[in-house]
Each structure stands twice: as structure tokens, then as C-alpha cells.
Amino acid sequence: MNDTVTIRTRKFMTNQLLQRKQMVIDVLHPGKATVPTTEIREKLAKMYKTTPNVIFVFGFRTHFGGSKTTGFGMIYDSFDYAKKK
């Protein structure tokens, strides 16, 4: 993994009805084209102290000029709740 990749979360919301945490993810990656979603999932797992198999990320769009990508992410409380979606 490249250390120049920075991940920030905003619009964080805990959805208790669906047992998950929802957020908008900003990925800063100067000098790099895009970041694989597997790498984003691993970094989010470290940030929120969970496993990557309960993290789902989607809808990433790179801003014009590069170096910043925005998308959505969900972290489920357990894999059983994630399977019900």
C-alpha cells in the first residue's frame, strides 16, 4: 500500500435500523491515478477497527485534475447483517 493515500470520512451517520454506519469517503491520492477499492476497504478497516469483509464501498468518482476521489461507504456491525441487505 502506498503511504501517500489519505482517507477522510464525512457525513458520518449511524443507521441503527440496518445495523450499519454510513459515510461519504474522500480519498486523496496525489501523483496516483486511482486507488483500488480493496486498499480503501483495508484502510477503513484499520480506522474503524473491524474486518474488511463487513465494509462496502461504491460510487467513486475522481475529480477533474485527479488526486481526489469521492464515494460512499457502509460498515455493517456483523457479516450476518451485511448478508441481509
Legacy VTK file of the C-alpha trace (Angstrom):
# vtk DataFile Version 3.0
C-alpha trace
ASCII
DATASET POLYDATA
POINTS 85 float
0.000 0.000 0.000
1.139 3.497 -0.767
1.501 5.816 2.238
0.641 8.933 0.220
-3.023 7.878 0.109
-5.168 9.685 2.699
-8.739 8.694 3.517
-11.186 11.070 5.201
-14.791 10.398 6.122
-17.587 12.947 6.347
-21.375 12.932 6.698
-20.951 10.022 9.101
-24.251 8.516 10.236
-25.102 5.509 12.389
-28.104 3.663 10.962
-29.362 1.530 13.848
-32.284 0.108 11.894
-29.950 -1.531 9.366
-27.098 -2.072 11.889
-24.532 -0.126 9.886
-22.508 3.069 9.728
-22.859 5.151 6.557
-20.444 7.798 5.326
-19.057 9.750 2.407
-15.411 8.877 1.755
-12.837 11.330 0.377
-9.653 9.699 -0.918
-6.667 11.989 -1.514
-4.092 10.360 -3.812
-1.618 12.899 -5.246
0.563 11.523 -8.014
-1.520 8.373 -8.354
-4.271 7.698 -10.900
-6.801 5.866 -8.721
-6.821 3.744 -5.587
-8.182 0.163 -5.673
-11.317 -0.383 -3.595
-9.595 -3.263 -1.778
-6.975 -0.832 -0.493
-9.695 1.612 0.607
-11.516 -1.197 2.454
-8.305 -2.240 4.241
-7.546 1.324 5.346
-11.136 1.840 6.571
-10.898 -1.446 8.485
-7.824 -0.124 10.304
-9.513 3.226 11.005
-12.696 1.696 12.448
-11.081 -1.428 13.978
-13.082 -4.011 12.031
-12.545 -6.550 9.257
-12.689 -5.651 5.537
-15.443 -8.211 4.819
-18.116 -6.047 6.554
-17.115 -2.887 4.639
-18.792 -1.998 1.345
-17.611 0.939 -0.779
-19.156 2.108 -4.048
-19.889 5.079 -6.298
-16.381 6.507 -6.549
-15.840 9.460 -8.893
-12.456 11.084 -9.474
-12.499 14.886 -9.509
-11.246 16.731 -12.570
-7.483 17.107 -12.386
-7.097 13.946 -10.316
-5.664 13.482 -6.832
-9.123 13.406 -5.158
-11.855 10.784 -5.349
-15.201 10.774 -3.552
-17.529 7.837 -2.910
-19.801 6.147 -0.400
-19.123 3.536 2.250
-21.020 1.358 4.680
-19.665 -0.590 7.640
-22.004 -3.246 8.988
-21.959 -4.369 12.625
-21.517 -8.012 11.573
-21.339 -10.065 8.390
-24.798 -11.550 9.108
-26.405 -8.098 8.825
-24.461 -7.437 5.619
-25.821 -10.603 4.015
-29.411 -9.424 4.641
-29.036 -6.286 2.511
LINES 1 86
85 0 1 2 3 4 5 6 7 8 9 10 11 12 13 14 15 16 17 18 19 20 21 22 23 24 25 26 27 28 29 30 31 32 33 34 35 36 37 38 39 40 41 42 43 44 45 46 47 48 49 50 51 52 53 54 55 56 57 58 59 60 61 62 63 64 65 66 67 68 69 70 71 72 73 74 75 76 77 78 79 80 81 82 83 84
